[in-house]
């Protein structure tokens, strides 16, 4: 079996300081859980209008802390571009790589996007952790996939190499991201 050549690999994770808002959100939510735990277990004051039992709270709060730390420590977006196509793994949502083969791609380009708008209103499937630049895949079946990247220049160079100007392929559209 022939070993496939990897042209590009990018690994983004939440442990990066660029994801400070994930940590802030987790700190707020976990702080609320801990506050409720201390109020109800330590000070014997009911937390909320319909409080959870002490036993339930003693089980739920540590479990919630463990789960949130798991997601913060292990969430990552991996992008691989090789001879087969573009593979994406967004752990823990996608445990295995999802590969889009080159033959299924109509158009591919790097673009800027608004993370708040494009995550909600577009017909694209969006895989991102942070930033506002992504690799847009428009597939022949009409689906669109947007993969966030921090290394857009490298991806653009690889895509230019894959579709030389002399070929008849119009798969790659050049972008104008220079600000």
Short mmCIF file of the C-alpha atoms (twelve columns), coordinates in Angstrom:
data_MODEL
# 
_entry.id   MODEL 
# 
loop_
_atom_site.group_PDB 
_atom_site.id 
_atom_site.type_symbol 
_atom_site.label_atom_id 
_atom_site.label_alt_id 
_atom_site.label_comp_id 
_atom_site.label_asym_id 
_atom_site.label_seq_id 
_atom_site.Cartn_x 
_atom_site.Cartn_y 
_atom_site.Cartn_z 
_atom_site.pdbx_PDB_model_num 
ATOM 1   C CA . UNK A 1   0.000   0.000  0.000   1 
ATOM 2   C CA . UNK A 2   1.412   3.341  -1.051  1 
ATOM 3   C CA . UNK A 3   1.865   5.899  1.749   1 
ATOM 4   C CA . UNK A 4   -0.118  9.071  1.013   1 
ATOM 5   C CA . UNK A 5   1.810   12.300 0.889   1 
ATOM 6   C CA . UNK A 6   0.635   14.952 3.361   1 
ATOM 7   C CA . UNK A 7   0.931   18.425 1.916   1 
ATOM 8   C CA . UNK A 8   -0.595  20.291 4.841   1 
ATOM 9   C CA . UNK A 9   -1.544  19.639 8.464   1 
ATOM 10  C CA . UNK A 10  -3.026  22.154 10.915  1 
ATOM 11  C CA . UNK A 11  -4.033  21.490 14.506  1 
ATOM 12  C CA . UNK A 12  -6.011  24.167 16.365  1 
ATOM 13  C CA . UNK A 13  -7.002  23.682 19.984  1 
ATOM 14  C CA . UNK A 14  -8.796  25.545 22.751  1 
ATOM 15  C CA . UNK A 15  -5.687  25.629 24.965  1 
ATOM 16  C CA . UNK A 16  -4.434  28.452 22.738  1 
ATOM 17  C CA . UNK A 17  -4.747  31.918 24.285  1 
ATOM 18  C CA . UNK A 18  -6.683  33.056 21.210  1 
ATOM 19  C CA . UNK A 19  -9.641  31.087 22.621  1 
ATOM 20  C CA . UNK A 20  -9.936  33.195 25.777  1 
ATOM 21  C CA . UNK A 21  -13.708 33.496 25.345  1 
ATOM 22  C CA . UNK A 22  -14.118 29.694 25.702  1 
ATOM 23  C CA . UNK A 23  -12.248 29.856 29.003  1 
ATOM 24  C CA . UNK A 24  -14.266 32.871 30.161  1 
ATOM 25  C CA . UNK A 25  -17.539 31.096 29.353  1 
ATOM 26  C CA . UNK A 26  -16.409 27.947 31.185  1 
ATOM 27  C CA . UNK A 27  -15.255 30.008 34.170  1 
ATOM 28  C CA . UNK A 28  -18.631 31.767 34.358  1 
ATOM 29  C CA . UNK A 29  -20.725 28.593 34.051  1 
ATOM 30  C CA . UNK A 30  -18.542 26.554 36.412  1 
ATOM 31  C CA . UNK A 31  -18.417 29.468 38.838  1 
ATOM 32  C CA . UNK A 32  -22.219 29.502 38.891  1 
ATOM 33  C CA . UNK A 33  -22.279 25.746 39.620  1 
ATOM 34  C CA . UNK A 34  -19.700 26.123 42.404  1 
ATOM 35  C CA . UNK A 35  -21.550 29.099 43.883  1 
ATOM 36  C CA . UNK A 36  -24.783 27.082 43.986  1 
ATOM 37  C CA . UNK A 37  -22.957 24.117 45.505  1 
ATOM 38  C CA . UNK A 38  -21.410 26.254 48.266  1 
ATOM 39  C CA . UNK A 39  -24.717 28.026 48.972  1 
ATOM 40  C CA . UNK A 40  -26.677 24.819 49.306  1 
ATOM 41  C CA . UNK A 41  -24.167 22.335 50.768  1 
ATOM 42  C CA . UNK A 42  -21.959 24.561 52.929  1 
ATOM 43  C CA . UNK A 43  -24.362 27.337 54.020  1 
ATOM 44  C CA . UNK A 44  -27.559 25.228 53.861  1 
ATOM 45  C CA . UNK A 45  -29.419 27.859 51.801  1 
ATOM 46  C CA . UNK A 46  -31.523 26.693 48.906  1 
ATOM 47  C CA . UNK A 47  -30.085 27.705 45.559  1 
ATOM 48  C CA . UNK A 48  -32.887 28.757 43.208  1 
ATOM 49  C CA . UNK A 49  -36.659 28.409 43.272  1 
ATOM 50  C CA . UNK A 50  -36.654 24.670 42.657  1 
ATOM 51  C CA . UNK A 51  -33.342 23.454 44.146  1 
ATOM 52  C CA . UNK A 52  -31.733 20.138 43.351  1 
ATOM 53  C CA . UNK A 53  -31.275 17.685 46.214  1 
ATOM 54  C CA . UNK A 54  -27.965 17.858 48.077  1 
ATOM 55  C CA . UNK A 55  -27.021 14.407 46.799  1 
ATOM 56  C CA . UNK A 56  -27.883 15.356 43.218  1 
ATOM 57  C CA . UNK A 57  -25.923 18.573 43.507  1 
ATOM 58  C CA . UNK A 58  -22.942 16.714 44.999  1 
ATOM 59  C CA . UNK A 59  -22.910 14.433 41.956  1 
ATOM 60  C CA . UNK A 60  -23.833 16.971 39.272  1 
ATOM 61  C CA . UNK A 61  -21.354 19.767 40.055  1 
ATOM 62  C CA . UNK A 62  -18.141 17.675 39.997  1 
ATOM 63  C CA . UNK A 63  -19.405 15.866 36.897  1 
ATOM 64  C CA . UNK A 64  -20.122 19.188 35.144  1 
ATOM 65  C CA . UNK A 65  -16.638 20.462 36.062  1 
ATOM 66  C CA . UNK A 66  -14.990 17.324 34.704  1 
ATOM 67  C CA . UNK A 67  -16.978 17.441 31.448  1 
ATOM 68  C CA . UNK A 68  -16.269 21.132 30.850  1 
ATOM 69  C CA . UNK A 69  -12.544 20.638 31.524  1 
ATOM 70  C CA . UNK A 70  -12.549 17.661 29.158  1 
ATOM 71  C CA . UNK A 71  -14.024 19.805 26.382  1 
ATOM 72  C CA . UNK A 72  -11.638 22.679 27.069  1 
ATOM 73  C CA . UNK A 73  -8.555  20.488 27.136  1 
ATOM 74  C CA . UNK A 74  -9.376  18.124 24.283  1 
ATOM 75  C CA . UNK A 75  -11.423 20.129 21.752  1 
ATOM 76  C CA . UNK A 76  -9.386  20.506 18.596  1 
ATOM 77  C CA . UNK A 77  -9.794  21.070 14.890  1 
ATOM 78  C CA . UNK A 78  -7.441  19.176 12.609  1 
ATOM 79  C CA . UNK A 79  -7.205  19.856 8.890   1 
ATOM 80  C CA . UNK A 80  -5.200  17.663 6.515   1 
ATOM 81  C CA . UNK A 81  -4.739  18.365 2.812   1 
ATOM 82  C CA . UNK A 82  -3.247  15.495 0.839   1 
ATOM 83  C CA . UNK A 83  -3.531  13.721 -2.505  1 
ATOM 84  C CA . UNK A 84  -6.902  12.201 -1.560  1 
ATOM 85  C CA . UNK A 85  -8.584  15.479 -0.637  1 
ATOM 86  C CA . UNK A 86  -9.268  17.538 2.470   1 
ATOM 87  C CA . UNK A 87  -9.797  15.747 5.770   1 
ATOM 88  C CA . UNK A 88  -11.339 17.383 8.820   1 
ATOM 89  C CA . UNK A 89  -11.564 16.155 12.390  1 
ATOM 90  C CA . UNK A 90  -13.325 18.326 14.957  1 
ATOM 91  C CA . UNK A 91  -12.796 16.372 18.161  1 
ATOM 92  C CA . UNK A 92  -14.929 15.486 20.143  1 
ATOM 93  C CA . UNK A 93  -17.773 16.058 17.627  1 
ATOM 94  C CA . UNK A 94  -16.089 14.217 14.755  1 
ATOM 95  C CA . UNK A 95  -14.106 11.339 16.257  1 
ATOM 96  C CA . UNK A 96  -12.850 10.213 12.862  1 
ATOM 97  C CA . UNK A 97  -11.613 12.265 9.950   1 
ATOM 98  C CA . UNK A 98  -14.278 13.364 7.485   1 
ATOM 99  C CA . UNK A 99  -12.646 13.405 4.054   1 
ATOM 100 C CA . UNK A 100 -13.876 15.387 1.092   1 
ATOM 101 C CA . UNK A 101 -12.226 13.943 -2.011  1 
ATOM 102 C CA . UNK A 102 -10.974 16.279 -4.712  1 
ATOM 103 C CA . UNK A 103 -13.477 14.934 -7.265  1 
ATOM 104 C CA . UNK A 104 -16.405 16.056 -5.042  1 
ATOM 105 C CA . UNK A 105 -15.204 19.674 -4.828  1 
ATOM 106 C CA . UNK A 106 -16.659 22.186 -7.290  1 
ATOM 107 C CA . UNK A 107 -14.839 25.267 -5.938  1 
ATOM 108 C CA . UNK A 108 -12.424 25.902 -3.079  1 
ATOM 109 C CA . UNK A 109 -11.066 29.192 -1.774  1 
ATOM 110 C CA . UNK A 110 -9.878  31.057 1.311   1 
ATOM 111 C CA . UNK A 111 -12.258 33.716 2.584   1 
ATOM 112 C CA . UNK A 112 -12.976 36.008 5.488   1 
ATOM 113 C CA . UNK A 113 -16.240 35.498 7.292   1 
ATOM 114 C CA . UNK A 114 -18.158 36.880 10.234  1 
ATOM 115 C CA . UNK A 115 -18.138 34.104 12.866  1 
ATOM 116 C CA . UNK A 116 -21.461 35.164 14.388  1 
ATOM 117 C CA . UNK A 117 -23.393 35.527 11.148  1 
ATOM 118 C CA . UNK A 118 -21.902 32.658 9.152   1 
ATOM 119 C CA . UNK A 119 -22.366 30.140 11.949  1 
ATOM 120 C CA . UNK A 120 -26.108 30.796 12.102  1 
ATOM 121 C CA . UNK A 121 -27.407 32.111 8.797   1 
ATOM 122 C CA . UNK A 122 -25.408 30.402 6.065   1 
ATOM 123 C CA . UNK A 123 -26.109 27.049 4.517   1 
ATOM 124 C CA . UNK A 124 -22.509 26.037 5.214   1 
ATOM 125 C CA . UNK A 125 -21.390 23.452 7.705   1 
ATOM 126 C CA . UNK A 126 -18.869 25.399 9.790   1 
ATOM 127 C CA . UNK A 127 -15.904 23.863 11.623  1 
ATOM 128 C CA . UNK A 128 -13.969 26.526 13.527  1 
ATOM 129 C CA . UNK A 129 -12.459 27.334 16.884  1 
ATOM 130 C CA . UNK A 130 -11.360 30.938 16.515  1 
ATOM 131 C CA . UNK A 131 -10.572 33.580 13.949  1 
ATOM 132 C CA . UNK A 132 -12.412 34.888 10.909  1 
ATOM 133 C CA . UNK A 133 -10.581 33.251 7.995   1 
ATOM 134 C CA . UNK A 134 -11.584 29.912 6.585   1 
ATOM 135 C CA . UNK A 135 -11.237 27.452 3.753   1 
ATOM 136 C CA . UNK A 136 -14.552 27.430 1.854   1 
ATOM 137 C CA . UNK A 137 -15.456 24.206 0.050   1 
ATOM 138 C CA . UNK A 138 -18.353 24.271 -2.394  1 
ATOM 139 C CA . UNK A 139 -19.214 20.712 -3.308  1 
ATOM 140 C CA . UNK A 140 -20.726 19.397 -6.524  1 
ATOM 141 C CA . UNK A 141 -23.807 18.207 -4.616  1 
ATOM 142 C CA . UNK A 142 -24.543 21.813 -3.535  1 
ATOM 143 C CA . UNK A 143 -23.289 21.489 0.054   1 
ATOM 144 C CA . UNK A 144 -20.841 24.009 1.460   1 
ATOM 145 C CA . UNK A 145 -18.239 23.434 4.168   1 
ATOM 146 C CA . UNK A 146 -16.245 26.177 5.880   1 
ATOM 147 C CA . UNK A 147 -13.138 25.152 7.836   1 
ATOM 148 C CA . UNK A 148 -11.477 27.776 10.034  1 
ATOM 149 C CA . UNK A 149 -7.743  28.210 9.619   1 
ATOM 150 C CA . UNK A 150 -4.916  30.251 11.052  1 
ATOM 151 C CA . UNK A 151 -2.589  29.402 8.161   1 
ATOM 152 C CA . UNK A 152 -4.466  30.679 5.120   1 
ATOM 153 C CA . UNK A 153 -1.369  31.675 3.123   1 
ATOM 154 C CA . UNK A 154 0.070   28.152 3.314   1 
ATOM 155 C CA . UNK A 155 -3.221  26.584 2.251   1 
ATOM 156 C CA . UNK A 156 -3.530  29.017 -0.637  1 
ATOM 157 C CA . UNK A 157 -0.043  28.102 -1.874  1 
ATOM 158 C CA . UNK A 158 -0.837  24.382 -1.686  1 
ATOM 159 C CA . UNK A 159 -4.089  24.889 -3.590  1 
ATOM 160 C CA . UNK A 160 -2.269  26.881 -6.274  1 
ATOM 161 C CA . UNK A 161 0.215   23.996 -6.656  1 
ATOM 162 C CA . UNK A 162 -2.629  21.472 -6.979  1 
ATOM 163 C CA . UNK A 163 -4.339  23.419 -9.766  1 
ATOM 164 C CA . UNK A 164 -1.660  24.846 -12.054 1 
ATOM 165 C CA . UNK A 165 -2.676  27.647 -14.415 1 
ATOM 166 C CA . UNK A 166 -2.073  25.380 -17.421 1 
ATOM 167 C CA . UNK A 167 -4.702  22.849 -16.300 1 
ATOM 168 C CA . UNK A 168 -8.346  23.060 -17.321 1 
ATOM 169 C CA . UNK A 169 -9.472  22.767 -13.695 1 
ATOM 170 C CA . UNK A 170 -11.239 25.793 -12.280 1 
ATOM 171 C CA . UNK A 171 -11.516 24.325 -8.769  1 
ATOM 172 C CA . UNK A 172 -9.412  26.991 -6.999  1 
ATOM 173 C CA . UNK A 173 -10.444 30.648 -6.849  1 
ATOM 174 C CA . UNK A 174 -7.736  32.994 -5.652  1 
ATOM 175 C CA . UNK A 175 -8.634  35.235 -2.723  1 
ATOM 176 C CA . UNK A 176 -7.741  38.798 -1.876  1 
ATOM 177 C CA . UNK A 177 -7.232  38.649 1.880   1 
ATOM 178 C CA . UNK A 178 -4.405  41.154 2.007   1 
ATOM 179 C CA . UNK A 179 -5.538  44.040 4.195   1 
# 
